[in-house]
Structure formats: C-alpha cells, structure tokens
Amino acid sequence: MDFGFTIAAYAVAAVLFILSLGGLSGQESAKRAIWYGIAGMTIAVLATMAGPGQGLWLLSVVLIAGGAAVGYQLATRVQMTQMPELVAIMHSLVGLAAVFVGFNADLELGRVAEAFADQGLAFPRPEEISAEAAAFAKQFTGFAAILAKKTAVEVNILKVELMLGIWIGAVTFTGSVIAYGKLAGKVDGAARKLPGGHVLNAGAAALSLLFAAMYLGGAGVWTLVLLTLLAFFIGYHLIMGIGGADMPVVVSMLNSYSGWAAAAIGFSLGNDLLIVVGALVGSSGAILSYIMCKAMNRQFVSVILGGFGGSQGPAAEIEGEQVAIDADGVAQALNEADSVIIVPGYGMAVAQAQGAVSDLTSKLRAKGKTVRFAIHPVAGRLPGHMNVLLAEAKVPYDIVMEMDEINEDFPDTDVAIVIGSNDIVNPAAQDDPNSPIAGMPVLEVWKAKQVFVSKRGQGTGYSGIENPLFFKENTRMFYGDAKASVTSLLPKIE
C-alpha cells in the first residue's frame, strides 16, 4: 500500500481495537472498550476512503449509510434473549463477504491477465520486468495496481490466500446460518447427521483439497466454485451434527472462523488492518472456545466434529418427585436465611426477569443478608450473556462471581435460587457417566441447605437432558414465569 497516511491511521486503529478487546474482559471496562472499538472502526473507514478507496466515495457513503440503517434497526429491535442468534447471523455475513471478496479477487486477477495479454506482455510478470510492462502496469488503479506488480510466485500465493478466505468464509456462512436457526428454534436443536456422518465431512474436505490443487494448476474458476459448494456443505453438515448443549461453543468457534476468513482476505487484498483485525478476532475466538470447552469438560475437536450432543448410553433412572412451593414458602426461607446465592440462566433472559432479580437482591441486602450471583462459563447461549443482563439491571459487579470463585461456598449457603437454568446445575454431570454432559463442571447448588428452582414447567430445557436436582429432597420447584415469580416475592421480604 502506497498511502502513508492510511498506514499510520491503520496503526492507530489497530491499537484501539487491541485496547477494545482487552477492555471487554472486564465488566467495569467494557463500556469504555466499546467506544475504543467504535473509534477504531471510524478511523479505519475514513482512512480507507482517503486512501485506497479514493474515487468511490459516493458508493462508499451509500453503502455505509445503508448498513448503518440496518444495524440501527437491529440494535433497537433485538431483545437480549436474541443476542446469541444475532451474533451468529452476523458471523454469517462476515463469511459471505469473504466469499464475495475472494471471487472478486479472482475476477480482477483474470482481468489484469487479459489486459496484459492484449498488449502482448507477460503476466504474471517475470522477475526482470521490461520497461514497457512497467509503464503499462502504472495504468491500473486500486487492487488491480497491486496485482499488476506481482510475480508468478506472488500470484500463486495470492491464489492460496483467496482460496483459504473463500473456503473458511463459506464454512462460516452456512455454519452460522444453521447455528442461528438452532438458537432461534427454527432448526431442530438435536444433533443431526446425514447417513455417513463424519465420512461425508472428510470426503468433502478431501475433494476441497483436490479442487484447490486443480485451481492452482490453472484448471479454471469452476474448480473454485465447486470448492465453495463443498465448503457450504461442510459448514451446514458440521453444525447440524452438534447438539444444543454445545451451541455456546459453536457460536464462539464461528466467531473465530470469521476472523481467520477476514485475515486471509486481508492478505489477498494487501490490507494490513484487515490482517490484524482478522487475527485478533480469530485468535480470541479460538481461545474463548478452548476456555469454554475446558469449562464443559469437552474436547474442542470432538465438539466441532459433532462428537457431542447425543446420548452416550442409557441414562440413570431418577427417583423421587418434583415438589412445588409457593411464593410464601420461598419468602419465608429467604427471610430466615443469612446467605443466598442466585444462579441465573437463559430462562431469566427469556422472562426478562433481571430487573426483578436486581430488586430482590437490593431488598435482601438491605436486610443485612449476604447475596451473591454464581455465573457458569456457558450460562445462557452466549459467553457473558448473564453478566450483560445483570449489568443492565444494575447488579453490583463485586457480587457477581464466576463458578470457580463460588462453587465451594454452596455447603455454607442457606438458600440457593436457580432461575431458568438446567444443564449448568445438573448433578448428573458428576453422578451419571452415561449422561450427555458427563464430566462437565457444574454449579453444585444441591449442596446448599435449601434450593429453589424457578421454572415455567417440568420440561427438560434446551438440550433435552433431565435434571436430578429437581427431584432432590432439599429442592423445591417454584413454578411460573420467572419475572412474575420473583416480583411476587418482593412484598413478602421483611
């Protein structure tokens, strides 16, 4: 890139993106981190329009305005419960963009090669370029000007880069669409595979390599089209084969894929900032996926290959019955308790009960009781989902604890309240080796003196796994809408 100002601006934007990513690791600094990201993206867009985007200002402004309008509408209409599916569908757009940019790079490469051939000049250029070829190359602008200067080796490297961008982008696109469908309830959340399962995925991957080699050998753009179709299939079949219990990891993994697709396209376009940002997104998404797999006692490779989400054998039979309790009984236990731990889950988000939970917390703390929140790494359907909801409801950060910080405190806790959670408080993870979530670290709420579970009904939850917690002697089921149930407790706290 020959624009010195643009390079300097990209460096500033990259620093802001790094600060933004670092700030998002803590609730206190998250709001400031978002503004860092906004500032970085603004600088990046303006620098691009002033540099390599010169001459396309009107089109750029129209596209930016259109994207901003759509983004504003989504941001104002989407509920917090829909954030996981919004993130998934946004990943699909990044993947599709990578596919389009990759094909455009191939088309531009063909256009430059044809222009050189019409002049009787060699392209890709040899190491020792003729004066005539050098003069002709200067007639190109934008991305074509970069291509016109490439040698045969550099053109082959470009083809590898655009192939990677297209393949990863295509996998990300269809995978994210299916993830969106599962999270939104439009696609069956159970693990589904076509006959042949992993063999189909492996065969599609092998054919992708074959067509990639043929494309590099000059077979034509049809090989790139077939490679893309195979990648679309892999993305679809891969995510269809992953069960609902692992969907938070899938969303994080697709975030990583979208980053690597962007980085590959950044190499193709010679855009330094796109490379940096793609690498940041790709690596952070991969690290988060690893952390979440560790929190779920999953093997990352097994998750992304659809190794989980189905049953592993006959589950242990559950004895006992679910015993219901009314608001008066829960309120009496809370009035007598000294320590309370609240475990929020996706059901709290669906009921939009975080405000009522915050009011209950304030009232209990005003009575001198110790109230804390226990957050599992995969609570909800998106990493940090519960933290965002509680922060929105003005719950103090210092009483929101991670699983590792609070799990050992349950035996000394008078009351544990579970609001809309299932898998993350399921003792079968420890007691039943045949459970689909066997070995997954969970919040040991059953060790508290009393456990109250706020739940709409007797269903098994998103992943379809029965929970023995609901049948334990110290557990009582507080049935009903979570917001209405918690609100009914407020006037009864004395």
N, C-alpha and C positions, 0 to 999 in steps of 0.2 A: 504494500500500500504506500502510495507516494504522498499522502496528505499528513504532514507533520502535526497540524492542529488536531486532526482526527485521532491520531495515535495517542497524543497527550490526553485528549478527552477520554479516550477509551481506558487509559491507565487510571484516571480518576474514577471513572465509572466502575472499573473492576475493584478498586479499593472499597468503594461504597457498597458494592454487592457482598464483598467479604465481611464488612462490618455488619451488614444486614443479616447475613447468615449466622454470624456469631451472636448477634443480639437476640435472635429468635430462640436461642437455647434457654432463655430465662423469661419468666412472666413479667418481671419488673422492667426488663429492657426491650420487650417485644414490640411495643408501640413505637418506640424510637427507631428500632430496627426496620420497621415497615417504611418509615419515612426515608431512611437511608436507601432502601431499595427503590422507592419512587424517584428520589433524586438521581440515583444512578441510572435508571432507565430513561429519565428525561434527558440527561446529558448524552447518553448513548444515541438516542433517536436524533437529537439535534445535531450531534457530531456527524452522524451518518448522512443526514440531509445536506450538511455543509460540505461533506467530503465526497465519498463515492456515490451518494445519491443526488448529486447536482444535476439539475435539468429535469428531475422527476418530482419537483416539489408539489405541484398541483395534485398529481396522482397520490403522492405520499400523504398529503393533508387529508384528502378524501378518504383514503383507507384508514388512517389513524382516527378520523372523526367517526367513521362507521364502526370501527372496533370499540372505540370509547363508548359509543351509544349502546351497543350490545352489552358491553361489560357493565355499564351502569345499570341497565335494566336487570341483568342477572344478579348483581350485587344487592339491589334493593328488593328483589322478589324472593330470592332463595332463602329459605329458613336454615337455621343452624343444623337442623337434623338432615338437611340435604347437602351439607358441605362435602361429605365424602364423595357422593356421586358427582358433584360439581368439579371437584379436583380430578376425578377420574376422567370426566369428559374433556376437561382442559388438557390433560395429558394426550388425549387422542388427537386434539388439534395440533399439538406440537409434533406428534408423529406424522400426521398427514402433511404438515408443512415441510418436514424433512423429505418426504417422498417427492413432493412437487419441486422443491429446490434441486434435488438430485437429478430428476428428469430434465429440468431446465438447464442444469449444468451440462448434461449430455447433449441436449439440443444445441446449446451455444457452442460446444466443442465441435459438433458437426458443421455448424455454420461457419466457424472460423476456418476449419479444414477445407471446406468447399471454396471459400473466398481465396485462400492461398492457392488451391489447385487451379482456379480460374486464371490466376496470374502466372501459372507455370512455376510456382515456388514450392519448395519443400515444406511440409508440415506434418508432424512436429518438426521444429527447426533443428538442424544439426548443431553440434557444439560451436562450430565456427560459422556464424551466421553471415550471409552476404550483405553488402551494403543495401542492395535492392530490397532484400527481405526485411532488413531492419527498418528501412524507410516505410515499407508497406505496413509493417506491424504498428507503426505510430498512428495509422488512420483509425484504429479501433479505440473505443472508449469503454469505460466500466469494466465489467467482468471479462468481456472479450479481449480487452487490452492485456489483462493478466494471462489469459490463455495463449495469446499470440506470441508470448515470450517464452513459452515452455518448450523444453526439450522432450525427446521421446520418453526418457525415464520419468520426467516430471509429469507427463501426460498419463503414463501408466499408474503413477502414484495417485494422481487425481481420480482416475477411474476406480481405484480401490477405495478411496475416500468416499466418493459419491455412492458406490455400491453399498458400503457399510451404512452410510446415512439412510439410504433408501430401505435397506433390509431391516435395520433396527427401527426405523420410523414406521414401517409397515406393521411389524410385530406390535409396536407400541399402540398404533392406531386401533387395530381390531381387538387387541387385548384390553385396551382401555374402554372401548365401547361395550364389551362383554362385562367388564368389571362394573361399569356404570349400570348396566342392566340388572346385574345381581344385587348391587347395593340399593337400587331403586325398586326392587321387587318385580321388575319387568321380565327377568330371566330367572329360571329355577336356581336357587342358591346351592343346591346339592352338586356334588362333583359328578360331571357327566363327560364321558369319553365315547368316541366312535369305536366300533369294533377294530381292534388292533392297537388301540391306546397309544403307548409310547412308541411303538414301531412306526406308526404313521408320522409322528413328530420327527423321529430320527430319519425316516425316509425323505421327508420334506426338506430337512436340513441338508442331507447328502445331495439331493437334487439342486438345492440352492448353491452349494459349492461347485457343482458341475456347471451350472449356467453362469456362475461368476467367472470360472475359468474360460468358458467359451466367449464371454463378453470381452475379457481381457485379450483373448486371441483374435478379436475383430469379427466375431460372428454376427454382430449387429444388435440393434436396440431391442429386438424381440426377446433376446435372452434376458435382458434387464426387466422386461415386462413379466416374463414367466417367473423370474426370481422374486419379483414383487408380489405376484399372486400367491406363491408358496409362502412368503413371509406373512401375508394376510391370513392364510390358513393356520400357520403355526401360532400366531397371536390369538386367533379365535379358539383353536382347539386346546392350547395351553391353559388359558384362563377358564374355559369351560370345565376343565378337569380339576379345578381347585375348589374345595368346599368353602362354605360360608365362614367357618371358624377361622380360616386363614386369609380372609379378604383384607384386613388391615395391612398385612404384609404385602399382599398383591398391589395395593394402592401405592405403597412406598417403593416397591420394586419397579412399577411402571413409571414412577417419577424418576427413578434412576435411568431407566431406558430412554426416556425423553431427553435427559441431559446428554447421554452419550450420542444420541442421534444428532442433537444440536452441535455437539463438539465435532462430530465427523463432517457435518455440513460446513462448519466454520473452517475446517482445513480445506475443504473443496473451494470455498469462496475466498480463502486467504484473509478471513476476518478474525483478527486476534481476539477481540472481545467475545465473539461467539464461541471461540475455543475455550476461553477462560470460564465463561458463564456455564457452558455445557459441562465442562469438567467439574465445576463446583456442584452443579445440580446432580450430575451422575454419581460423583463420589459420596456426596452427603446422603443421597437416596440409598445407595448401596450400604453405607454404614448404618443408617437407620433401619434398613431391612434386616441387617445382621443382628442389631441390638434387639429388634422385635422378635426375631426367630429365637434368640437366646432366651428372651423373656417367656417365650411359649414352649421352650424346650424342643424346638424344631430344627431340623437340618435344612439350611437355606436351599440347597439343591433339591431336596425332596419336596419342599413346598412349591417351588417354581415348576417342577415337573409333574405336579399334581399328585404327589405321593401321600397327601393327607386330605382329610375332608370326608372320608368314607369310614365305615366301621372296620375294626380290626378283628372282630370276633364277637361271640355272644356277650353282651354287657351283663354285669352283675345285677341280680334282681334287687329291687328296692323294697324294703319292708316298712310298714307304718302307714300313716296317712297324713295329709296336709291339714293342719289345724288353723282355722281362721281366727282373727281377732279384730275387734272394732277400735275406733279411734279412742274411746275412753280407756281401753286397756293399754294401748300404746302410750297415751299421755301419762297414765299413772306410772308406768315403768320409767318414762323419761323424767318425771318429777322426782322419783326416788333415786335416780342414777346420779353418780358423780362424774362418770366418764362416758362419753359417747363417741363412736366412730361411724361416720356416714360413708357408704360405698356407692357412688353414683355410676350409672351405666347408660346404655343407649335409650332405655325406657324413660329415663329422666329427660333426655333430649326430645323424645317424641312427644311427651306430655308438656314440654316447655315448663318444667317444674322447678328450674334452677332459682327463680325468684322466690318462690315459696320456701324452698330449702334454705336459701340465704336468710329469709326472715325467721325461720325456725332456729337456725344457728345463732342469730343475734339474740333471740329471746332466751335460749338456753344459756348462752354465755353471760347474759345479763343476770342470770340467777346464780352465777358462780360455778357453773359446770364446765368441765373440760370437753370441748368439742373439736374433733379433727376429721379430715377427709382422707380416705385411702384411695389412691389412684393406681389402677393397674396399667402397665405399659400399653395394653391393647384394649383398654376400655373404650366403648363406642365402636365406631367403624373407621376411625382415622386417628393416627397418633396425635395426642394432645387435645382430642375432642372434648373431654371432660374439663380439662384445665381452662379451655377457652370459655366454656359455658359458665363455670364458676367465677372466672374473672369478670365475665359480662354481668353477673349478678352481684358483683362487689364483695365476694367472699375473700377475706384476707389471705394473702399469699402464704403467710407463715403457718397456717393451719392446714394447708393442702400438702399432703405427704405422699411420696412415692411408695410403692409396695415394699421395697427393701428397707425403707425407713420405719415402717409402722407395723409390719406383719407380726413381729414378735410381741407386740403390745396387746393383741387381742385377748390373751388369757387374763389380763388385768383390767379388761374393759367391761363395764356394766351392761351397756347396750350397744349393739351393732345394728345399724339400719341400712338395708340393701335396697336401693331404689333403681329398679329396672335393669338389674344385672343377672346374668345366668352363668356363663362359662367361667368367668373370672373368679367366681366364688364357689365353684363346683368341687366338692371333696373327692369326686370320682377321679379327678386328675391324679390324686395321690393313692387312692384305695383300689381302683379298678384298672388292672393292666390292659383290659380289652376296650376301655373307653377310647373314643377317637381323640380325646385330649389328654390321654395318659402321659404323665411326666411333665405336663405344663405347670409351671409355678402359678399358684393361685393365692388369693387373699383368704387367709384361714379364719373367716368370720365365725365359723361354728365353734371356735374356742372361746368366744365371748360368753358371758353369763346368760344373756338373752339376745336373740336375733329376731328382728322384724324385717320381713321381706315385702316391700311394696311392689305389687304386680297386678296387671289387669285381670289375669285369669290363670288357669292351670296349664297353659301352653308350655312348650319346650324351648321357646326362644328361636333366634335367627338360625342357629346352627343345628337345631333339631335334636339336642342332647339333653336327656333327662337329668335333673339335679337332685341328688340325695339330700342336699341341705334342706330342701323344703319339707322333708319328712322327719327331720331330727327332733328330739324331744324338747330342745330349748329354742326351737324355731316356731314362729307364728306368722301366718300369711295375712298381710294387710291388703286385702283385695280392693281394687278400684283404680281409677285414674290417678296417677302419681301426684299431679298438681292439686286435684281436689282432696286427695287423702292427706297430703302434708298440710294444706291450708286448714283442714278440719282440726288439726292438732293445735294450731296457734292459740285459739281462745282457751284451750284446756291446760296450757302450760302455766303453772302457778309458782 
